[in-house]
């Protein structure tokens, strides 16, 4: 997993253990505004476009899932 991803997440929502948290959406750690900020940050940082269909809890519930989505989108 990428260190910069953790930094971005911590900037948006501190006080969460992103290494172990698996319910960022389901546990209400990230709200809709946080997700919009996160999408914008990730698109800029990793030079990707995150389509609306990718903005689902499965992709955003953990830093690990986010990293898998980023990696997949970079390869497309």
mmCIF file of the N, C-alpha and C atoms, coordinates in Angstrom:
data_MODEL
# 
_entry.id   MODEL 
# 
loop_
_atom_site.group_PDB 
_atom_site.id 
_atom_site.type_symbol 
_atom_site.label_atom_id 
_atom_site.label_alt_id 
_atom_site.label_comp_id 
_atom_site.label_asym_id 
_atom_site.label_entity_id 
_atom_site.label_seq_id 
_atom_site.pdbx_PDB_ins_code 
_atom_site.Cartn_x 
_atom_site.Cartn_y 
_atom_site.Cartn_z 
_atom_site.occupancy 
_atom_site.B_iso_or_equiv 
_atom_site.pdbx_formal_charge 
_atom_site.auth_seq_id 
_atom_site.auth_comp_id 
_atom_site.auth_asym_id 
_atom_site.auth_atom_id 
_atom_site.pdbx_PDB_model_num 
ATOM 1   N N  . UNK A 1 1  ? 0.843   -1.181 0.000   1.00 0.00 ? 1  UNK A N  1 
ATOM 2   C CA . UNK A 1 1  ? 0.000   0.000  0.000   1.00 0.00 ? 1  UNK A CA 1 
ATOM 3   C C  . UNK A 1 1  ? 0.889   1.245  0.000   1.00 0.00 ? 1  UNK A C  1 
ATOM 4   N N  . UNK A 1 2  ? 0.349   2.311  -0.506  1.00 0.00 ? 2  UNK A N  1 
ATOM 5   C CA . UNK A 1 2  ? 1.113   3.535  -0.710  1.00 0.00 ? 2  UNK A CA 1 
ATOM 6   C C  . UNK A 1 2  ? 1.043   4.455  0.517   1.00 0.00 ? 2  UNK A C  1 
ATOM 7   N N  . UNK A 1 3  ? 2.188   4.948  0.933   1.00 0.00 ? 3  UNK A N  1 
ATOM 8   C CA . UNK A 1 3  ? 2.283   5.837  2.088   1.00 0.00 ? 3  UNK A CA 1 
ATOM 9   C C  . UNK A 1 3  ? 1.512   7.143  1.833   1.00 0.00 ? 3  UNK A C  1 
ATOM 10  N N  . UNK A 1 4  ? 1.578   7.629  0.601   1.00 0.00 ? 4  UNK A N  1 
ATOM 11  C CA . UNK A 1 4  ? 0.898   8.891  0.250   1.00 0.00 ? 4  UNK A CA 1 
ATOM 12  C C  . UNK A 1 4  ? -0.622  8.737  0.391   1.00 0.00 ? 4  UNK A C  1 
ATOM 13  N N  . UNK A 1 5  ? -1.148  7.570  0.062   1.00 0.00 ? 5  UNK A N  1 
ATOM 14  C CA . UNK A 1 5  ? -2.581  7.326  0.218   1.00 0.00 ? 5  UNK A CA 1 
ATOM 15  C C  . UNK A 1 5  ? -2.993  7.501  1.680   1.00 0.00 ? 5  UNK A C  1 
ATOM 16  N N  . UNK A 1 6  ? -2.203  6.953  2.586   1.00 0.00 ? 6  UNK A N  1 
ATOM 17  C CA . UNK A 1 6  ? -2.493  7.082  4.016   1.00 0.00 ? 6  UNK A CA 1 
ATOM 18  C C  . UNK A 1 6  ? -2.456  8.559  4.429   1.00 0.00 ? 6  UNK A C  1 
ATOM 19  N N  . UNK A 1 7  ? -1.464  9.306  3.914   1.00 0.00 ? 7  UNK A N  1 
ATOM 20  C CA . UNK A 1 7  ? -1.359  10.734 4.229   1.00 0.00 ? 7  UNK A CA 1 
ATOM 21  C C  . UNK A 1 7  ? -2.600  11.491 3.752   1.00 0.00 ? 7  UNK A C  1 
ATOM 22  N N  . UNK A 1 8  ? -3.048  11.198 2.547   1.00 0.00 ? 8  UNK A N  1 
ATOM 23  C CA . UNK A 1 8  ? -4.243  11.850 1.996   1.00 0.00 ? 8  UNK A CA 1 
ATOM 24  C C  . UNK A 1 8  ? -5.457  11.546 2.877   1.00 0.00 ? 8  UNK A C  1 
ATOM 25  N N  . UNK A 1 9  ? -5.619  10.279 3.234   1.00 0.00 ? 9  UNK A N  1 
ATOM 26  C CA . UNK A 1 9  ? -6.740  9.884  4.094   1.00 0.00 ? 9  UNK A CA 1 
ATOM 27  C C  . UNK A 1 9  ? -6.680  10.596 5.440   1.00 0.00 ? 9  UNK A C  1 
ATOM 28  N N  . UNK A 1 10 ? -5.482  10.704 6.014   1.00 0.00 ? 10 UNK A N  1 
ATOM 29  C CA . UNK A 1 10 ? -5.330  11.346 7.320   1.00 0.00 ? 10 UNK A CA 1 
ATOM 30  C C  . UNK A 1 10 ? -5.610  12.840 7.247   1.00 0.00 ? 10 UNK A C  1 
ATOM 31  N N  . UNK A 1 11 ? -5.284  13.468 6.090   1.00 0.00 ? 11 UNK A N  1 
ATOM 32  C CA . UNK A 1 11 ? -5.589  14.887 5.912   1.00 0.00 ? 11 UNK A CA 1 
ATOM 33  C C  . UNK A 1 11 ? -7.103  15.098 5.897   1.00 0.00 ? 11 UNK A C  1 
ATOM 34  N N  . UNK A 1 12 ? -7.823  14.191 5.254   1.00 0.00 ? 12 UNK A N  1 
ATOM 35  C CA . UNK A 1 12 ? -9.273  14.327 5.118   1.00 0.00 ? 12 UNK A CA 1 
ATOM 36  C C  . UNK A 1 12 ? -9.987  13.934 6.414   1.00 0.00 ? 12 UNK A C  1 
ATOM 37  N N  . UNK A 1 13 ? -9.545  12.830 7.019   1.00 0.00 ? 13 UNK A N  1 
ATOM 38  C CA . UNK A 1 13 ? -10.190 12.357 8.255   1.00 0.00 ? 13 UNK A CA 1 
ATOM 39  C C  . UNK A 1 13 ? -9.126  11.777 9.193   1.00 0.00 ? 13 UNK A C  1 
ATOM 40  N N  . UNK A 1 14 ? -8.590  12.624 10.090  1.00 0.00 ? 14 UNK A N  1 
ATOM 41  C CA . UNK A 1 14 ? -7.599  12.098 11.047  1.00 0.00 ? 14 UNK A CA 1 
ATOM 42  C C  . UNK A 1 14 ? -8.269  11.173 12.071  1.00 0.00 ? 14 UNK A C  1 
ATOM 43  N N  . UNK A 1 15 ? -7.491  10.602 12.941  1.00 0.00 ? 15 UNK A N  1 
ATOM 44  C CA . UNK A 1 15 ? -7.990  9.781  14.050  1.00 0.00 ? 15 UNK A CA 1 
ATOM 45  C C  . UNK A 1 15 ? -8.631  8.471  13.611  1.00 0.00 ? 15 UNK A C  1 
ATOM 46  N N  . UNK A 1 16 ? -8.193  7.934  12.479  1.00 0.00 ? 16 UNK A N  1 
ATOM 47  C CA . UNK A 1 16 ? -8.646  6.609  12.048  1.00 0.00 ? 16 UNK A CA 1 
ATOM 48  C C  . UNK A 1 16 ? -7.385  5.794  11.766  1.00 0.00 ? 16 UNK A C  1 
ATOM 49  N N  . UNK A 1 17 ? -7.371  4.545  12.186  1.00 0.00 ? 17 UNK A N  1 
ATOM 50  C CA . UNK A 1 17 ? -6.242  3.662  11.883  1.00 0.00 ? 17 UNK A CA 1 
ATOM 51  C C  . UNK A 1 17 ? -6.474  3.050  10.503  1.00 0.00 ? 17 UNK A C  1 
ATOM 52  N N  . UNK A 1 18 ? -5.932  3.710  9.487   1.00 0.00 ? 18 UNK A N  1 
ATOM 53  C CA . UNK A 1 18 ? -6.184  3.285  8.110   1.00 0.00 ? 18 UNK A CA 1 
ATOM 54  C C  . UNK A 1 18 ? -5.502  1.966  7.756   1.00 0.00 ? 18 UNK A C  1 
ATOM 55  N N  . UNK A 1 19 ? -4.518  1.562  8.556   1.00 0.00 ? 19 UNK A N  1 
ATOM 56  C CA . UNK A 1 19 ? -3.853  0.288  8.302   1.00 0.00 ? 19 UNK A CA 1 
ATOM 57  C C  . UNK A 1 19 ? -4.790  -0.891 8.600   1.00 0.00 ? 19 UNK A C  1 
ATOM 58  N N  . UNK A 1 20 ? -5.703  -0.713 9.559   1.00 0.00 ? 20 UNK A N  1 
ATOM 59  C CA . UNK A 1 20 ? -6.556  -1.829 9.983   1.00 0.00 ? 20 UNK A CA 1 
ATOM 60  C C  . UNK A 1 20 ? -8.048  -1.615 9.722   1.00 0.00 ? 20 UNK A C  1 
ATOM 61  N N  . UNK A 1 21 ? -8.488  -0.382 9.533   1.00 0.00 ? 21 UNK A N  1 
ATOM 62  C CA . UNK A 1 21 ? -9.919  -0.102 9.397   1.00 0.00 ? 21 UNK A CA 1 
ATOM 63  C C  . UNK A 1 21 ? -10.463 -0.668 8.079   1.00 0.00 ? 21 UNK A C  1 
ATOM 64  N N  . UNK A 1 22 ? -11.526 -1.443 8.177   1.00 0.00 ? 22 UNK A N  1 
ATOM 65  C CA . UNK A 1 22 ? -12.123 -2.089 7.000   1.00 0.00 ? 22 UNK A CA 1 
ATOM 66  C C  . UNK A 1 22 ? -13.552 -1.617 6.739   1.00 0.00 ? 22 UNK A C  1 
ATOM 67  N N  . UNK A 1 23 ? -13.986 -0.581 7.491   1.00 0.00 ? 23 UNK A N  1 
ATOM 68  C CA . UNK A 1 23 ? -15.366 -0.110 7.311   1.00 0.00 ? 23 UNK A CA 1 
ATOM 69  C C  . UNK A 1 23 ? -15.439 1.419  7.283   1.00 0.00 ? 23 UNK A C  1 
ATOM 70  N N  . UNK A 1 24 ? -14.593 2.018  6.455   1.00 0.00 ? 24 UNK A N  1 
ATOM 71  C CA . UNK A 1 24 ? -14.539 3.482  6.378   1.00 0.00 ? 24 UNK A CA 1 
ATOM 72  C C  . UNK A 1 24 ? -15.891 4.079  6.003   1.00 0.00 ? 24 UNK A C  1 
ATOM 73  N N  . UNK A 1 25 ? -16.605 3.431  5.097   1.00 0.00 ? 25 UNK A N  1 
ATOM 74  C CA . UNK A 1 25 ? -17.928 3.909  4.687   1.00 0.00 ? 25 UNK A CA 1 
ATOM 75  C C  . UNK A 1 25 ? -18.987 3.354  5.635   1.00 0.00 ? 25 UNK A C  1 
ATOM 76  N N  . UNK A 1 26 ? -19.020 2.045  5.780   1.00 0.00 ? 26 UNK A N  1 
ATOM 77  C CA . UNK A 1 26 ? -20.050 1.402  6.596   1.00 0.00 ? 26 UNK A CA 1 
ATOM 78  C C  . UNK A 1 26 ? -19.984 1.854  8.057   1.00 0.00 ? 26 UNK A C  1 
ATOM 79  N N  . UNK A 1 27 ? -18.787 2.180  8.539   1.00 0.00 ? 27 UNK A N  1 
ATOM 80  C CA . UNK A 1 27 ? -18.627 2.643  9.919   1.00 0.00 ? 27 UNK A CA 1 
ATOM 81  C C  . UNK A 1 27 ? -18.768 4.147  10.057  1.00 0.00 ? 27 UNK A C  1 
ATOM 82  N N  . UNK A 1 28 ? -19.100 4.810  8.963   1.00 0.00 ? 28 UNK A N  1 
ATOM 83  C CA . UNK A 1 28 ? -19.338 6.261  8.947   1.00 0.00 ? 28 UNK A CA 1 
ATOM 84  C C  . UNK A 1 28 ? -18.107 7.086  9.314   1.00 0.00 ? 28 UNK A C  1 
ATOM 85  N N  . UNK A 1 29 ? -16.920 6.574  8.990   1.00 0.00 ? 29 UNK A N  1 
ATOM 86  C CA . UNK A 1 29 ? -15.700 7.368  9.187   1.00 0.00 ? 29 UNK A CA 1 
ATOM 87  C C  . UNK A 1 29 ? -15.579 8.409  8.085   1.00 0.00 ? 29 UNK A C  1 
ATOM 88  N N  . UNK A 1 30 ? -16.044 8.050  6.896   1.00 0.00 ? 30 UNK A N  1 
ATOM 89  C CA . UNK A 1 30 ? -16.038 8.982  5.769   1.00 0.00 ? 30 UNK A CA 1 
ATOM 90  C C  . UNK A 1 30 ? -17.475 9.312  5.394   1.00 0.00 ? 30 UNK A C  1 
ATOM 91  N N  . UNK A 1 31 ? -17.792 10.597 5.331   1.00 0.00 ? 31 UNK A N  1 
ATOM 92  C CA . UNK A 1 31 ? -19.121 10.995 4.878   1.00 0.00 ? 31 UNK A CA 1 
ATOM 93  C C  . UNK A 1 31 ? -19.046 11.399 3.401   1.00 0.00 ? 31 UNK A C  1 
ATOM 94  N N  . UNK A 1 32 ? -20.163 11.803 2.838   1.00 0.00 ? 32 UNK A N  1 
ATOM 95  C CA . UNK A 1 32 ? -20.197 12.087 1.404   1.00 0.00 ? 32 UNK A CA 1 
ATOM 96  C C  . UNK A 1 32 ? -19.245 13.218 1.017   1.00 0.00 ? 32 UNK A C  1 
ATOM 97  N N  . UNK A 1 33 ? -19.141 14.231 1.860   1.00 0.00 ? 33 UNK A N  1 
ATOM 98  C CA . UNK A 1 33 ? -18.230 15.334 1.573   1.00 0.00 ? 33 UNK A CA 1 
ATOM 99  C C  . UNK A 1 33 ? -16.775 14.864 1.604   1.00 0.00 ? 33 UNK A C  1 
ATOM 100 N N  . UNK A 1 34 ? -16.449 14.025 2.583   1.00 0.00 ? 34 UNK A N  1 
ATOM 101 C CA . UNK A 1 34 ? -15.096 13.461 2.679   1.00 0.00 ? 34 UNK A CA 1 
ATOM 102 C C  . UNK A 1 34 ? -14.773 12.634 1.438   1.00 0.00 ? 34 UNK A C  1 
ATOM 103 N N  . UNK A 1 35 ? -15.752 11.891 0.964   1.00 0.00 ? 35 UNK A N  1 
ATOM 104 C CA . UNK A 1 35 ? -15.537 11.037 -0.207  1.00 0.00 ? 35 UNK A CA 1 
ATOM 105 C C  . UNK A 1 35 ? -15.285 11.893 -1.446  1.00 0.00 ? 35 UNK A C  1 
ATOM 106 N N  . UNK A 1 36 ? -16.051 12.967 -1.602  1.00 0.00 ? 36 UNK A N  1 
ATOM 107 C CA . UNK A 1 36 ? -15.826 13.870 -2.737  1.00 0.00 ? 36 UNK A CA 1 
ATOM 108 C C  . UNK A 1 36 ? -14.428 14.465 -2.687  1.00 0.00 ? 36 UNK A C  1 
ATOM 109 N N  . UNK A 1 37 ? -13.996 14.899 -1.517  1.00 0.00 ? 37 UNK A N  1 
ATOM 110 C CA . UNK A 1 37 ? -12.641 15.437 -1.352  1.00 0.00 ? 37 UNK A CA 1 
ATOM 111 C C  . UNK A 1 37 ? -11.601 14.370 -1.673  1.00 0.00 ? 37 UNK A C  1 
ATOM 112 N N  . UNK A 1 38 ? -11.844 13.177 -1.178  1.00 0.00 ? 38 UNK A N  1 
ATOM 113 C CA . UNK A 1 38 ? -10.925 12.067 -1.390  1.00 0.00 ? 38 UNK A CA 1 
ATOM 114 C C  . UNK A 1 38 ? -10.795 11.741 -2.878  1.00 0.00 ? 38 UNK A C  1 
ATOM 115 N N  . UNK A 1 39 ? -11.916 11.677 -3.579  1.00 0.00 ? 39 UNK A N  1 
ATOM 116 C CA . UNK A 1 39 ? -11.894 11.381 -5.017  1.00 0.00 ? 39 UNK A CA 1 
ATOM 117 C C  . UNK A 1 39 ? -11.057 12.437 -5.745  1.00 0.00 ? 39 UNK A C  1 
ATOM 118 N N  . UNK A 1 40 ? -11.282 13.713 -5.434  1.00 0.00 ? 40 UNK A N  1 
ATOM 119 C CA . UNK A 1 40 ? -10.531 14.792 -6.086  1.00 0.00 ? 40 UNK A CA 1 
ATOM 120 C C  . UNK A 1 40 ? -9.029  14.669 -5.803  1.00 0.00 ? 40 UNK A C  1 
ATOM 121 N N  . UNK A 1 41 ? -8.685  14.411 -4.547  1.00 0.00 ? 41 UNK A N  1 
ATOM 122 C CA . UNK A 1 41 ? -7.274  14.260 -4.162  1.00 0.00 ? 41 UNK A CA 1 
ATOM 123 C C  . UNK A 1 41 ? -6.612  13.074 -4.864  1.00 0.00 ? 41 UNK A C  1 
ATOM 124 N N  . UNK A 1 42 ? -7.316  11.940 -4.896  1.00 0.00 ? 42 UNK A N  1 
ATOM 125 C CA . UNK A 1 42 ? -6.754  10.740 -5.517  1.00 0.00 ? 42 UNK A CA 1 
ATOM 126 C C  . UNK A 1 42 ? -6.576  10.934 -7.009  1.00 0.00 ? 42 UNK A C  1 
ATOM 127 N N  . UNK A 1 43 ? -7.544  11.567 -7.654  1.00 0.00 ? 43 UNK A N  1 
ATOM 128 C CA . UNK A 1 43 ? -7.441  11.797 -9.095  1.00 0.00 ? 43 UNK A CA 1 
ATOM 129 C C  . UNK A 1 43 ? -6.230  12.668 -9.413  1.00 0.00 ? 43 UNK A C  1 
ATOM 130 N N  . UNK A 1 44 ? -6.021  13.689 -8.594  1.00 0.00 ? 44 UNK A N  1 
ATOM 131 C CA . UNK A 1 44 ? -4.882  14.586 -8.824  1.00 0.00 ? 44 UNK A CA 1 
ATOM 132 C C  . UNK A 1 44 ? -3.556  13.893 -8.508  1.00 0.00 ? 44 UNK A C  1 
ATOM 133 N N  . UNK A 1 45 ? -3.488  13.260 -7.359  1.00 0.00 ? 45 UNK A N  1 
ATOM 134 C CA . UNK A 1 45 ? -2.241  12.639 -6.896  1.00 0.00 ? 45 UNK A CA 1 
ATOM 135 C C  . UNK A 1 45 ? -1.779  11.504 -7.810  1.00 0.00 ? 45 UNK A C  1 
ATOM 136 N N  . UNK A 1 46 ? -2.716  10.680 -8.255  1.00 0.00 ? 46 UNK A N  1 
ATOM 137 C CA . UNK A 1 46 ? -2.350  9.473  -9.000  1.00 0.00 ? 46 UNK A CA 1 
ATOM 138 C C  . UNK A 1 46 ? -2.641  9.578  -10.492 1.00 0.00 ? 46 UNK A C  1 
ATOM 139 N N  . UNK A 1 47 ? -3.077  10.766 -10.941 1.00 0.00 ? 47 UNK A N  1 
ATOM 140 C CA . UNK A 1 47 ? -3.341  11.007 -12.358 1.00 0.00 ? 47 UNK A CA 1 
ATOM 141 C C  . UNK A 1 47 ? -4.300  9.957  -12.932 1.00 0.00 ? 47 UNK A C  1 
ATOM 142 N N  . UNK A 1 48 ? -5.419  9.796  -12.245 1.00 0.00 ? 48 UNK A N  1 
ATOM 143 C CA . UNK A 1 48 ? -6.449  8.849  -12.668 1.00 0.00 ? 48 UNK A CA 1 
ATOM 144 C C  . UNK A 1 48 ? -7.792  9.570  -12.716 1.00 0.00 ? 48 UNK A C  1 
ATOM 145 N N  . UNK A 1 49 ? -8.750  8.940  -13.340 1.00 0.00 ? 49 UNK A N  1 
ATOM 146 C CA . UNK A 1 49 ? -10.135 9.390  -13.280 1.00 0.00 ? 49 UNK A CA 1 
ATOM 147 C C  . UNK A 1 49 ? -10.928 8.282  -12.603 1.00 0.00 ? 49 UNK A C  1 
ATOM 148 N N  . UNK A 1 50 ? -11.655 8.645  -11.562 1.00 0.00 ? 50 UNK A N  1 
ATOM 149 C CA . UNK A 1 50 ? -12.467 7.658  -10.846 1.00 0.00 ? 50 UNK A CA 1 
ATOM 150 C C  . UNK A 1 50 ? -13.907 7.807  -11.328 1.00 0.00 ? 50 UNK A C  1 
ATOM 151 N N  . UNK A 1 51 ? -14.362 6.869  -12.172 1.00 0.00 ? 51 UNK A N  1 
ATOM 152 C CA . UNK A 1 51 ? -15.739 6.955  -12.670 1.00 0.00 ? 51 UNK A CA 1 
ATOM 153 C C  . UNK A 1 51 ? -16.744 6.790  -11.529 1.00 0.00 ? 51 UNK A C  1 
ATOM 154 N N  . UNK A 1 52 ? -17.909 7.369  -11.716 1.00 0.00 ? 52 UNK A N  1 
ATOM 155 C CA . UNK A 1 52 ? -18.961 7.302  -10.698 1.00 0.00 ? 52 UNK A CA 1 
ATOM 156 C C  . UNK A 1 52 ? -19.263 5.859  -10.287 1.00 0.00 ? 52 UNK A C  1 
ATOM 157 N N  . UNK A 1 53 ? -19.229 4.928  -11.241 1.00 0.00 ? 53 UNK A N  1 
ATOM 158 C CA . UNK A 1 53 ? -19.541 3.528  -10.923 1.00 0.00 ? 53 UNK A CA 1 
ATOM 159 C C  . UNK A 1 53 ? -18.533 2.911  -9.955  1.00 0.00 ? 53 UNK A C  1 
ATOM 160 N N  . UNK A 1 54 ? -17.349 3.523  -9.826  1.00 0.00 ? 54 UNK A N  1 
ATOM 161 C CA . UNK A 1 54 ? -16.328 3.005  -8.896  1.00 0.00 ? 54 UNK A CA 1 
ATOM 162 C C  . UNK A 1 54 ? -16.526 3.533  -7.476  1.00 0.00 ? 54 UNK A C  1 
ATOM 163 N N  . UNK A 1 55 ? -17.361 4.560  -7.313  1.00 0.00 ? 55 UNK A N  1 
ATOM 164 C CA . UNK A 1 55 ? -17.549 5.179  -5.998  1.00 0.00 ? 55 UNK A CA 1 
ATOM 165 C C  . UNK A 1 55 ? -18.623 4.400  -5.240  1.00 0.00 ? 55 UNK A C  1 
ATOM 166 N N  . UNK A 1 56 ? -18.198 3.245  -4.764  1.00 0.00 ? 56 UNK A N  1 
ATOM 167 C CA . UNK A 1 56 ? -19.074 2.330  -4.025  1.00 0.00 ? 56 UNK A CA 1 
ATOM 168 C C  . UNK A 1 56 ? -18.359 1.918  -2.733  1.00 0.00 ? 56 UNK A C  1 
ATOM 169 N N  . UNK A 1 57 ? -19.113 1.530  -1.704  1.00 0.00 ? 57 UNK A N  1 
ATOM 170 C CA . UNK A 1 57 ? -18.481 1.152  -0.431  1.00 0.00 ? 57 UNK A CA 1 
ATOM 171 C C  . UNK A 1 57 ? -17.382 0.105  -0.584  1.00 0.00 ? 57 UNK A C  1 
ATOM 172 N N  . UNK A 1 58 ? -17.559 -0.875 -1.452  1.00 0.00 ? 58 UNK A N  1 
ATOM 173 C CA . UNK A 1 58 ? -16.528 -1.905 -1.620  1.00 0.00 ? 58 UNK A CA 1 
ATOM 174 C C  . UNK A 1 58 ? -15.156 -1.303 -1.908  1.00 0.00 ? 58 UNK A C  1 
ATOM 175 N N  . UNK A 1 59 ? -15.108 -0.264 -2.728  1.00 0.00 ? 59 UNK A N  1 
ATOM 176 C CA . UNK A 1 59 ? -13.834 0.355  -3.098  1.00 0.00 ? 59 UNK A CA 1 
ATOM 177 C C  . UNK A 1 59 ? -13.315 1.321  -2.041  1.00 0.00 ? 59 UNK A C  1 
ATOM 178 N N  . UNK A 1 60 ? -14.203 1.836  -1.199  1.00 0.00 ? 60 UNK A N  1 
ATOM 179 C CA . UNK A 1 60 ? -13.822 2.895  -0.270  1.00 0.00 ? 60 UNK A CA 1 
ATOM 180 C C  . UNK A 1 60 ? -13.840 2.480  1.198   1.00 0.00 ? 60 UNK A C  1 
ATOM 181 N N  . UNK A 1 61 ? -14.136 1.219  1.511   1.00 0.00 ? 61 UNK A N  1 
ATOM 182 C CA . UNK A 1 61 ? -14.236 0.790  2.910   1.00 0.00 ? 61 UNK A CA 1 
ATOM 183 C C  . UNK A 1 61 ? -12.886 0.640  3.599   1.00 0.00 ? 61 UNK A C  1 
ATOM 184 N N  . UNK A 1 62 ? -11.814 0.499  2.831   1.00 0.00 ? 62 UNK A N  1 
ATOM 185 C CA . UNK A 1 62 ? -10.493 0.380  3.463   1.00 0.00 ? 62 UNK A CA 1 
ATOM 186 C C  . UNK A 1 62 ? -9.435  1.001  2.562   1.00 0.00 ? 62 UNK A C  1 
ATOM 187 N N  . UNK A 1 63 ? -8.321  1.380  3.180   1.00 0.00 ? 63 UNK A N  1 
ATOM 188 C CA . UNK A 1 63 ? -7.196  1.921  2.417   1.00 0.00 ? 63 UNK A CA 1 
ATOM 189 C C  . UNK A 1 63 ? -6.700  0.874  1.428   1.00 0.00 ? 63 UNK A C  1 
ATOM 190 N N  . UNK A 1 64 ? -6.730  -0.387 1.842   1.00 0.00 ? 64 UNK A N  1 
ATOM 191 C CA . UNK A 1 64 ? -6.290  -1.475 0.971   1.00 0.00 ? 64 UNK A CA 1 
ATOM 192 C C  . UNK A 1 64 ? -7.170  -1.556 -0.284  1.00 0.00 ? 64 UNK A C  1 
ATOM 193 N N  . UNK A 1 65 ? -8.486  -1.478 -0.101  1.00 0.00 ? 65 UNK A N  1 
ATOM 194 C CA . UNK A 1 65 ? -9.395  -1.510 -1.255  1.00 0.00 ? 65 UNK A CA 1 
ATOM 195 C C  . UNK A 1 65 ? -9.205  -0.285 -2.142  1.00 0.00 ? 65 UNK A C  1 
ATOM 196 N N  . UNK A 1 66 ? -8.998  0.868  -1.509  1.00 0.00 ? 66 UNK A N  1 
ATOM 197 C CA . UNK A 1 66 ? -8.734  2.079  -2.286  1.00 0.00 ? 66 UNK A CA 1 
ATOM 198 C C  . UNK A 1 66 ? -7.489  1.899  -3.144  1.00 0.00 ? 66 UNK A C  1 
ATOM 199 N N  . UNK A 1 67 ? -6.429  1.342  -2.542  1.00 0.00 ? 67 UNK A N  1 
ATOM 200 C CA . UNK A 1 67 ? -5.179  1.152  -3.266  1.00 0.00 ? 67 UNK A CA 1 
ATOM 201 C C  . UNK A 1 67 ? -5.372  0.175  -4.438  1.00 0.00 ? 67 UNK A C  1 
ATOM 202 N N  . UNK A 1 68 ? -6.156  -0.875 -4.233  1.00 0.00 ? 68 UNK A N  1 
ATOM 203 C CA . UNK A 1 68 ? -6.429  -1.823 -5.324  1.00 0.00 ? 68 UNK A CA 1 
ATOM 204 C C  . UNK A 1 68 ? -7.174  -1.122 -6.458  1.00 0.00 ? 68 UNK A C  1 
ATOM 205 N N  . UNK A 1 69 ? -8.124  -0.254 -6.121  1.00 0.00 ? 69 UNK A N  1 
ATOM 206 C CA . UNK A 1 69 ? -8.861  0.483  -7.143  1.00 0.00 ? 69 UNK A CA 1 
ATOM 207 C C  . UNK A 1 69 ? -7.922  1.432  -7.898  1.00 0.00 ? 69 UNK A C  1 
ATOM 208 N N  . UNK A 1 70 ? -7.081  2.155  -7.170  1.00 0.00 ? 70 UNK A N  1 
ATOM 209 C CA . UNK A 1 70 ? -6.133  3.086  -7.794  1.00 0.00 ? 70 UNK A CA 1 
ATOM 210 C C  . UNK A 1 70 ? -5.221  2.333  -8.749  1.00 0.00 ? 70 UNK A C  1 
ATOM 211 N N  . UNK A 1 71 ? -4.683  1.214  -8.282  1.00 0.00 ? 71 UNK A N  1 
ATOM 212 C CA . UNK A 1 71 ? -3.776  0.410  -9.112  1.00 0.00 ? 71 UNK A CA 1 
ATOM 213 C C  . UNK A 1 71 ? -4.476  -0.061 -10.376 1.00 0.00 ? 71 UNK A C  1 
ATOM 214 N N  . UNK A 1 72 ? -5.702  -0.518 -10.225 1.00 0.00 ? 72 UNK A N  1 
ATOM 215 C CA . UNK A 1 72 ? -6.471  -1.001 -11.380 1.00 0.00 ? 72 UNK A CA 1 
ATOM 216 C C  . UNK A 1 72 ? -6.739  0.132  -12.375 1.00 0.00 ? 72 UNK A C  1 
ATOM 217 N N  . UNK A 1 73 ? -7.115  1.294  -11.870 1.00 0.00 ? 73 UNK A N  1 
ATOM 218 C CA . UNK A 1 73 ? -7.435  2.422  -12.751 1.00 0.00 ? 73 UNK A CA 1 
ATOM 219 C C  . UNK A 1 73 ? -6.181  2.965  -13.443 1.00 0.00 ? 73 UNK A C  1 
ATOM 220 N N  . UNK A 1 74 ? -5.036  2.869  -12.789 1.00 0.00 ? 74 UNK A N  1 
ATOM 221 C CA . UNK A 1 74 ? -3.793  3.317  -13.417 1.00 0.00 ? 74 UNK A CA 1 
ATOM 222 C C  . UNK A 1 74 ? -3.388  2.405  -14.564 1.00 0.00 ? 74 UNK A C  1 
ATOM 223 N N  . UNK A 1 75 ? -3.778  1.145  -14.479 1.00 0.00 ? 75 UNK A N  1 
ATOM 224 C CA . UNK A 1 75 ? -3.412  0.184  -15.515 1.00 0.00 ? 75 UNK A CA 1 
ATOM 225 C C  . UNK A 1 75 ? -4.316  0.272  -16.739 1.00 0.00 ? 75 UNK A C  1 
ATOM 226 N N  . UNK A 1 76 ? -5.510  0.854  -16.565 1.00 0.00 ? 76 UNK A N  1 
ATOM 227 C CA . UNK A 1 76 ? -6.469  0.906  -17.679 1.00 0.00 ? 76 UNK A CA 1 
ATOM 228 C C  . UNK A 1 76 ? -6.071  1.949  -18.708 1.00 0.00 ? 76 UNK A C  1 
# 
